[in-house]
Amino acid sequence: MTLSLSRLRRAVMGVSDAEATAFSRGDTPTWKHLETVVRTAVGGYHAVLDGSRFDDLVPRLDRIPLEFRGYAYEGAAMGLTGLDCFLPGASRLQAYMDGPGNPHIYMVHIGAGEALARLRRKPDPFMRRLTDPALRWLVMDGYGFHEGFFKQRRFVERQQVPVHLSPFARRVFDQGVGRSIWFTSGADVDRIASAIAAFPAHRHADLWLGIGVACGYVGGVGRPTVEALRVAAGRHASRMAVGTAFVAKGRLRAGNLIPDTELACEVLCGVCAQDAARLVDRAFEDLPDTRSAPAYDTLQRRLETSLAVTPSTKGDTA
């Protein structure tokens, strides 16, 4: 790609470093870790804007250290989805899903949702084109994350929800918003609990599930913080465990399991990451998919039952 075209794409679709790191409030190891995660995802996104041919793109993504590589693949999915929205032809994202992005398929769906939010595209028509009845809902997670992260005042502080979303889509949107709170709160338990407590009670369970996703995949904290998080979640600790187990499967599938994921599984799920992933595999078996019971909802309910986490009597009781 010519340098001028790359610059044009970045000018129209890019994310500045100032925008990407505006959430950060300090220079502690945790804040620096979270900044690295965001910068890596944005880097993968910009890599596509600079050149989307897989033979050039994939080696650039694979130069990222293994711990952070999933974020680069997530960002690349965001970029490919953005190009698909603007340029005609065969779906770049689908080719990515079928090819180099497949080991990171969970992150790829999330990145697609982030692109739709950034480009202000409604996610429902896009999701209907995706084939996996459970994983396609991760598009809504990415959509919610983007809105919670980049539009914190509207979607976290004011607790707004996009009016065009279906009832179940709103729940998965909240999962993404919860994940964004992990970042904007600096993974601080008190800030997380306070932010979630400000939402209506019926939204707490899915917000805590998103915290479980972030704690398990992103990490950046030690055992005392994860243990305090379990207490703060109260009766929603089992929902948090569902999110953590799910991302343990995602990291194992991609071959980038990290100690933080093992720690989160041990504390939040009561099992090791390998066992959590096996429970996810079982939950995926013969998933029904109906209007009244979306496959992703059934998957989560099965996981919650199989994990059988005892809720804390303290913390969130709403």
C-alpha positions as a Markdown table, in Angstrom:
| # | Residue | x | y | z |
|---|---|---|---|---|
| 1 | Met | 0.0 | 0.0 | 0.0 |
| 2 | Thr | 1.2 | 3.5 | -0.8 |
| 3 | Leu | 2.2 | 5.7 | 2.1 |
| 4 | Ser | -0.5 | 8.3 | 1.1 |
| 5 | Leu | -3.3 | 5.8 | 1.2 |
| 6 | Ser | -2.2 | 4.5 | 4.6 |
| 7 | Arg | -2.2 | 8.0 | 5.9 |
| 8 | Leu | -5.6 | 8.6 | 4.5 |
| 9 | Arg | -7.0 | 5.5 | 6.1 |
| 10 | Arg | -5.5 | 6.4 | 9.5 |
| 11 | Ala | -6.9 | 9.9 | 9.2 |
| 12 | Val | -10.4 | 8.7 | 8.5 |
| 13 | Met | -10.5 | 5.5 | 10.7 |
| 14 | Gly | -7.5 | 5.6 | 13.0 |
| 15 | Val | -7.3 | 5.9 | 16.8 |
| 16 | Ser | -4.8 | 8.3 | 18.3 |
| 17 | Asp | -2.6 | 7.3 | 21.1 |
| 18 | Ala | -4.1 | 10.1 | 23.2 |
| 19 | Glu | -7.6 | 8.7 | 22.7 |
| 20 | Ala | -6.5 | 5.1 | 23.3 |
| 21 | Thr | -4.8 | 6.0 | 26.6 |
| 22 | Ala | -7.1 | 8.7 | 27.9 |
| 23 | Phe | -8.5 | 6.2 | 30.4 |
| 24 | Ser | -5.2 | 5.8 | 32.3 |
| 25 | Arg | -4.8 | 7.5 | 35.6 |
| 26 | Gly | -1.3 | 6.6 | 36.8 |
| 27 | Asp | 2.0 | 4.9 | 36.3 |
| 28 | Thr | 1.6 | 1.8 | 38.4 |
| 29 | Pro | 2.4 | -1.6 | 36.9 |
| 30 | Thr | -1.4 | -2.3 | 36.6 |
| 31 | Trp | -2.1 | 0.9 | 34.7 |
| 32 | Lys | 0.9 | 0.3 | 32.5 |
| 33 | His | -0.2 | -3.2 | 31.8 |
| 34 | Leu | -3.7 | -2.0 | 30.8 |
| 35 | Glu | -2.2 | 0.7 | 28.5 |
| 36 | Thr | 0.0 | -2.0 | 26.8 |
| 37 | Val | -3.1 | -4.1 | 26.1 |
| 38 | Val | -5.0 | -1.2 | 24.6 |
| 39 | Arg | -2.0 | 0.0 | 22.5 |
| 40 | Thr | -1.5 | -3.5 | 21.2 |
| 41 | Ala | -5.1 | -3.8 | 20.1 |
| 42 | Val | -4.9 | -0.4 | 18.4 |
| 43 | Gly | -1.6 | -1.4 | 16.8 |
| 44 | Gly | -3.3 | -4.5 | 15.2 |
| 45 | Tyr | -6.1 | -2.2 | 14.0 |
| 46 | His | -3.6 | 0.2 | 12.4 |
| 47 | Ala | -1.7 | -2.7 | 10.9 |
| 48 | Val | -4.7 | -3.5 | 8.8 |
| 49 | Leu | -5.1 | 0.2 | 7.8 |
| 50 | Asp | -1.5 | 0.1 | 6.6 |
| 51 | Gly | -1.9 | -3.1 | 4.6 |
| 52 | Ser | -4.5 | -5.8 | 4.8 |
| 53 | Arg | -2.9 | -8.5 | 2.7 |
| 54 | Phe | -2.5 | -11.5 | 5.0 |
| 55 | Asp | 1.0 | -12.4 | 3.9 |
| 56 | Asp | 2.1 | -9.0 | 5.1 |
| 57 | Leu | -0.3 | -8.6 | 8.0 |
| 58 | Val | 0.1 | -11.9 | 9.8 |
| 59 | Pro | 3.9 | -11.7 | 10.3 |
| 60 | Arg | 3.4 | -8.3 | 11.8 |
| 61 | Leu | 0.8 | -9.6 | 14.2 |
| 62 | Asp | 3.0 | -12.6 | 15.1 |
| 63 | Arg | 5.9 | -10.4 | 16.2 |
| 64 | Ile | 3.8 | -9.3 | 19.2 |
| 65 | Pro | 4.8 | -11.2 | 22.4 |
| 66 | Leu | 2.5 | -14.2 | 22.9 |
| 67 | Glu | 0.9 | -12.8 | 26.1 |
| 68 | Phe | -0.4 | -9.8 | 24.1 |
| 69 | Arg | -0.8 | -11.4 | 20.6 |
| 70 | Gly | -4.6 | -12.0 | 21.0 |
| 71 | Tyr | -5.1 | -8.2 | 21.3 |
| 72 | Ala | -3.3 | -7.6 | 18.1 |
| 73 | Tyr | -5.5 | -10.2 | 16.3 |
| 74 | Glu | -8.5 | -8.5 | 17.9 |
| 75 | Gly | -7.4 | -5.1 | 16.5 |
| 76 | Ala | -6.8 | -6.6 | 13.1 |
| 77 | Ala | -10.4 | -8.0 | 13.1 |
| 78 | Met | -11.6 | -4.5 | 13.9 |
| 79 | Gly | -9.7 | -3.1 | 10.9 |
| 80 | Leu | -10.8 | -5.8 | 8.5 |
| 81 | Thr | -14.4 | -5.3 | 9.6 |
| 82 | Gly | -14.0 | -1.6 | 9.0 |
| 83 | Leu | -12.7 | -2.2 | 5.5 |
| 84 | Asp | -15.6 | -4.5 | 4.7 |
| 85 | Cys | -18.0 | -1.8 | 5.7 |
| 86 | Phe | -16.4 | 0.7 | 3.2 |
| 87 | Leu | -15.0 | -1.4 | 0.4 |
| 88 | Pro | -16.8 | -3.9 | -1.9 |
| 89 | Gly | -15.8 | -7.5 | -2.6 |
| 90 | Ala | -15.5 | -10.7 | -0.6 |
| 91 | Ser | -15.5 | -10.4 | 3.2 |
| 92 | Arg | -12.0 | -9.8 | 4.5 |
| 93 | Leu | -13.2 | -10.6 | 8.0 |
| 94 | Gln | -14.7 | -14.0 | 6.9 |
| 95 | Ala | -11.4 | -14.9 | 5.2 |
| 96 | Tyr | -9.6 | -14.0 | 8.4 |
| 97 | Met | -11.9 | -16.1 | 10.5 |
| 98 | Asp | -11.4 | -19.0 | 8.2 |
| 99 | Gly | -7.7 | -18.5 | 8.0 |
| 100 | Pro | -5.1 | -16.9 | 10.3 |
| 101 | Gly | -7.6 | -15.4 | 12.8 |
| 102 | Asn | -9.3 | -18.8 | 13.5 |
| 103 | Pro | -7.1 | -19.7 | 16.6 |
| 104 | His | -8.2 | -16.3 | 18.0 |
| 105 | Ile | -11.8 | -16.6 | 17.0 |
| 106 | Tyr | -13.2 | -15.3 | 20.3 |
| 107 | Met | -11.1 | -12.1 | 20.0 |
| 108 | Val | -11.9 | -11.8 | 16.3 |
| 109 | His | -15.6 | -11.6 | 17.0 |
| 110 | Ile | -15.0 | -9.0 | 19.7 |
| 111 | Gly | -12.9 | -6.9 | 17.4 |
| 112 | Ala | -15.6 | -7.0 | 14.8 |
| 113 | Gly | -18.1 | -5.5 | 17.3 |
| 114 | Glu | -15.7 | -2.8 | 18.2 |
| 115 | Ala | -15.5 | -1.8 | 14.6 |
| 116 | Leu | -19.2 | -1.6 | 14.2 |
| 117 | Ala | -19.5 | 0.6 | 17.3 |
| 118 | Arg | -16.7 | 2.9 | 16.0 |
| 119 | Leu | -18.4 | 3.2 | 12.6 |
| 120 | Arg | -21.8 | 3.6 | 14.2 |
| 121 | Arg | -23.2 | 0.6 | 12.4 |
| 122 | Lys | -26.1 | -1.4 | 13.9 |
| 123 | Pro | -24.7 | -4.9 | 14.8 |
| 124 | Asp | -27.8 | -7.0 | 14.2 |
| 125 | Pro | -27.6 | -7.2 | 10.4 |
| 126 | Phe | -23.9 | -8.0 | 10.6 |
| 127 | Met | -24.4 | -10.7 | 13.2 |
| 128 | Arg | -27.0 | -12.5 | 11.1 |
| 129 | Arg | -24.4 | -13.2 | 8.5 |
| 130 | Leu | -22.2 | -15.0 | 11.0 |
| 131 | Thr | -22.5 | -18.8 | 11.2 |
| 132 | Asp | -21.7 | -19.7 | 14.8 |
| 133 | Pro | -24.9 | -19.2 | 16.8 |
| 134 | Ala | -23.1 | -18.7 | 20.1 |
| 135 | Leu | -19.8 | -16.9 | 19.2 |
| 136 | Arg | -21.6 | -14.4 | 17.1 |
| 137 | Trp | -22.9 | -12.8 | 20.3 |
| 138 | Leu | -19.3 | -11.8 | 21.1 |
| 139 | Val | -19.8 | -9.1 | 18.5 |
| 140 | Met | -22.1 | -7.5 | 21.0 |
| 141 | Asp | -19.5 | -7.8 | 23.7 |
| 142 | Gly | -17.1 | -5.9 | 21.5 |
| 143 | Tyr | -19.7 | -3.3 | 20.7 |
| 144 | Gly | -20.4 | -2.8 | 24.4 |
| 145 | Phe | -16.7 | -2.6 | 25.3 |
| 146 | His | -16.1 | 0.1 | 22.7 |
| 147 | Glu | -19.0 | 2.2 | 23.9 |
| 148 | Gly | -18.1 | 1.8 | 27.6 |
| 149 | Phe | -14.4 | 2.5 | 27.0 |
| 150 | Phe | -14.5 | 5.4 | 24.5 |
| 151 | Lys | -17.8 | 6.9 | 25.7 |
| 152 | Gln | -17.5 | 6.3 | 29.4 |
| 153 | Arg | -19.6 | 9.3 | 30.5 |
| 154 | Arg | -22.6 | 8.2 | 28.4 |
| 155 | Phe | -22.6 | 4.4 | 28.8 |
| 156 | Val | -21.0 | 4.0 | 32.3 |
| 157 | Glu | -21.6 | 7.1 | 34.2 |
| 158 | Arg | -25.1 | 7.7 | 32.8 |
| 159 | Gln | -25.8 | 3.9 | 32.2 |
| 160 | Gln | -27.4 | 4.4 | 28.8 |
| 161 | Val | -28.2 | 1.5 | 26.5 |
| 162 | Pro | -28.5 | 1.8 | 22.6 |
| 163 | Val | -32.2 | 1.8 | 22.0 |
| 164 | His | -31.9 | -0.4 | 18.8 |
| 165 | Leu | -30.7 | -3.5 | 20.7 |
| 166 | Ser | -32.9 | -6.5 | 21.5 |
| 167 | Pro | -33.3 | -7.5 | 25.1 |
| 168 | Phe | -30.7 | -10.2 | 24.9 |
| 169 | Ala | -28.3 | -8.1 | 22.9 |
| 170 | Arg | -28.5 | -5.5 | 25.7 |
| 171 | Arg | -27.3 | -8.2 | 28.2 |
| 172 | Val | -24.3 | -9.0 | 26.1 |
| 173 | Phe | -23.7 | -5.3 | 25.5 |
| 174 | Asp | -23.5 | -5.1 | 29.3 |
| 175 | Gln | -20.9 | -7.8 | 29.4 |
| 176 | Gly | -18.7 | -5.6 | 27.1 |
| 177 | Val | -19.4 | -2.6 | 29.3 |
| 178 | Gly | -18.3 | -4.5 | 32.3 |
| 179 | Arg | -15.1 | -5.5 | 30.6 |
| 180 | Ser | -14.5 | -1.8 | 29.8 |
| 181 | Ile | -14.9 | -1.0 | 33.5 |
| 182 | Trp | -11.9 | -3.2 | 34.3 |
| 183 | Phe | -9.8 | -0.8 | 32.2 |
| 184 | Thr | -11.3 | 2.5 | 33.2 |
| 185 | Ser | -11.2 | 1.5 | 36.9 |
| 186 | Gly | -7.6 | 0.4 | 36.7 |
| 187 | Ala | -8.7 | -3.1 | 37.8 |
| 188 | Asp | -9.3 | -1.6 | 41.3 |
| 189 | Val | -11.9 | -3.6 | 43.2 |
| 190 | Asp | -13.5 | -0.7 | 45.0 |
| 191 | Arg | -13.8 | 1.4 | 41.8 |
| 192 | Ile | -15.3 | -1.6 | 39.9 |
| 193 | Ala | -17.8 | -2.4 | 42.6 |
| 194 | Ser | -18.8 | 1.3 | 42.9 |
| 195 | Ala | -19.2 | 1.7 | 39.1 |
| 196 | Ile | -21.4 | -1.4 | 38.9 |
| 197 | Ala | -23.5 | -0.5 | 41.9 |
| 198 | Ala | -24.5 | 2.7 | 40.2 |
| 199 | Phe | -26.3 | 0.7 | 37.5 |
| 200 | Pro | -29.9 | -0.7 | 37.9 |
| 201 | Ala | -29.8 | -4.0 | 39.8 |
| 202 | His | -31.0 | -6.1 | 36.8 |
| 203 | Arg | -27.8 | -5.2 | 34.9 |
| 204 | His | -25.4 | -6.2 | 37.6 |
| 205 | Ala | -25.1 | -9.9 | 36.7 |
| 206 | Asp | -23.9 | -9.3 | 33.1 |
| 207 | Leu | -21.6 | -6.5 | 34.2 |
| 208 | Trp | -19.9 | -8.8 | 36.6 |
| 209 | Leu | -19.7 | -11.5 | 33.9 |
| 210 | Gly | -17.7 | -8.9 | 31.9 |
| 211 | Ile | -15.4 | -8.3 | 34.9 |
| 212 | Gly | -14.8 | -12.1 | 35.0 |
| 213 | Val | -13.8 | -12.0 | 31.3 |
| 214 | Ala | -11.4 | -9.1 | 31.8 |
| 215 | Cys | -9.9 | -10.6 | 35.0 |
| 216 | Gly | -9.3 | -13.9 | 33.3 |
| 217 | Tyr | -8.0 | -12.7 | 29.9 |
| 218 | Val | -6.4 | -9.3 | 30.7 |
| 219 | Gly | -5.3 | -9.8 | 34.3 |
| 220 | Gly | -2.6 | -7.5 | 35.6 |
| 221 | Val | -3.4 | -8.0 | 39.2 |
| 222 | Gly | -2.3 | -10.4 | 42.0 |
| 223 | Arg | -4.1 | -13.0 | 44.1 |
| 224 | Pro | -5.3 | -10.6 | 46.8 |
| 225 | Thr | -7.1 | -8.5 | 44.2 |
| 226 | Val | -8.8 | -11.5 | 42.6 |
| 227 | Glu | -9.9 | -12.8 | 45.9 |
| 228 | Ala | -11.3 | -9.4 | 46.9 |
| 229 | Leu | -13.1 | -9.3 | 43.6 |
| 230 | Arg | -14.9 | -12.5 | 44.3 |
| 231 | Val | -16.1 | -11.1 | 47.6 |
| 232 | Ala | -17.2 | -7.8 | 46.0 |
| 233 | Ala | -19.3 | -9.7 | 43.3 |
| 234 | Gly | -21.4 | -11.3 | 46.1 |
| 235 | Arg | -24.1 | -13.4 | 44.6 |
| 236 | His | -22.9 | -12.6 | 41.1 |
| 237 | Ala | -19.6 | -14.5 | 41.7 |
| 238 | Ser | -20.9 | -17.4 | 39.7 |
| 239 | Arg | -21.5 | -15.1 | 36.7 |
| 240 | Met | -18.0 | -13.8 | 37.0 |
| 241 | Ala | -16.7 | -17.3 | 36.9 |
| 242 | Val | -18.6 | -18.0 | 33.7 |
| 243 | Gly | -16.7 | -15.2 | 32.0 |
| 244 | Thr | -13.3 | -16.4 | 33.3 |
| 245 | Ala | -13.9 | -20.0 | 32.2 |
| 246 | Phe | -14.9 | -18.9 | 28.8 |
| 247 | Val | -11.7 | -16.9 | 28.2 |
| 248 | Ala | -9.6 | -19.7 | 29.6 |
| 249 | Lys | -10.9 | -21.7 | 26.7 |
| 250 | Gly | -10.1 | -18.9 | 24.3 |
| 251 | Arg | -6.5 | -18.5 | 25.5 |
| 252 | Leu | -5.9 | -22.3 | 25.4 |
| 253 | Arg | -7.3 | -22.5 | 21.9 |
| 254 | Ala | -4.9 | -19.7 | 20.8 |
| 255 | Gly | -2.0 | -21.3 | 22.6 |
| 256 | Asn | -1.3 | -18.2 | 24.7 |
| 257 | Leu | -2.4 | -19.2 | 28.2 |
| 258 | Ile | -0.9 | -16.9 | 30.9 |
| 259 | Pro | -0.4 | -17.2 | 34.7 |
| 260 | Asp | -3.1 | -14.6 | 35.3 |
| 261 | Thr | -5.7 | -16.8 | 33.6 |
| 262 | Glu | -4.6 | -19.7 | 35.8 |
| 263 | Leu | -4.9 | -17.6 | 38.9 |
| 264 | Ala | -8.3 | -16.3 | 37.9 |
| 265 | Cys | -9.6 | -19.8 | 37.2 |
| 266 | Glu | -8.3 | -21.1 | 40.5 |
| 267 | Val | -9.9 | -18.3 | 42.6 |
| 268 | Leu | -13.1 | -17.5 | 40.6 |
| 269 | Cys | -13.9 | -20.9 | 39.1 |
| 270 | Gly | -12.4 | -23.2 | 41.6 |
| 271 | Val | -10.7 | -25.2 | 38.9 |
| 272 | Cys | -7.5 | -25.0 | 36.8 |
| 273 | Ala | -7.7 | -23.4 | 33.3 |
| 274 | Gln | -7.6 | -26.8 | 31.6 |
| 275 | Asp | -10.6 | -28.0 | 33.5 |
| 276 | Ala | -12.4 | -24.7 | 33.0 |
| 277 | Ala | -11.8 | -25.1 | 29.2 |
| 278 | Arg | -13.2 | -28.7 | 29.3 |
| 279 | Leu | -16.3 | -27.4 | 31.0 |
| 280 | Val | -16.7 | -24.9 | 28.2 |
| 281 | Asp | -16.3 | -27.6 | 25.6 |
| 282 | Arg | -19.1 | -29.6 | 27.2 |
| 283 | Ala | -21.3 | -26.6 | 27.4 |
| 284 | Phe | -20.9 | -26.1 | 23.6 |
| 285 | Glu | -22.2 | -29.6 | 22.8 |
| 286 | Asp | -25.5 | -29.7 | 20.9 |
| 287 | Leu | -26.4 | -26.1 | 21.7 |
| 288 | Pro | -30.0 | -25.2 | 20.7 |
| 289 | Asp | -30.6 | -21.8 | 19.3 |
| 290 | Thr | -34.0 | -20.3 | 19.3 |
| 291 | Arg | -35.5 | -16.8 | 19.6 |
| 292 | Ser | -36.5 | -17.4 | 23.2 |
| 293 | Ala | -33.2 | -19.2 | 24.2 |
| 294 | Pro | -30.2 | -17.9 | 22.2 |
| 295 | Ala | -27.3 | -20.3 | 22.0 |
| 296 | Tyr | -25.0 | -18.0 | 23.9 |
| 297 | Asp | -27.5 | -17.7 | 26.8 |
| 298 | Thr | -27.8 | -21.5 | 27.0 |
| 299 | Leu | -24.0 | -21.8 | 26.9 |
| 300 | Gln | -23.7 | -19.4 | 29.9 |
| 301 | Arg | -26.4 | -21.1 | 31.9 |
| 302 | Arg | -24.8 | -24.5 | 31.4 |
| 303 | Leu | -21.4 | -23.2 | 32.4 |
| 304 | Glu | -22.8 | -21.5 | 35.5 |
| 305 | Thr | -24.4 | -24.8 | 36.5 |
| 306 | Ser | -21.3 | -26.9 | 35.9 |
| 307 | Leu | -19.0 | -24.5 | 37.8 |
| 308 | Ala | -21.3 | -24.5 | 40.8 |
| 309 | Val | -19.5 | -21.5 | 42.4 |
| 310 | Thr | -20.8 | -20.8 | 45.9 |
| 311 | Pro | -21.8 | -17.1 | 46.1 |
| 312 | Ser | -20.2 | -14.8 | 48.6 |
| 313 | Thr | -22.6 | -13.5 | 51.3 |
| 314 | Lys | -20.8 | -10.2 | 51.1 |
| 315 | Gly | -20.5 | -7.7 | 48.3 |
| 316 | Asp | -23.1 | -7.2 | 45.5 |
| 317 | Thr | -26.4 | -8.5 | 46.7 |
| 318 | Ala | -28.6 | -6.6 | 44.2 |
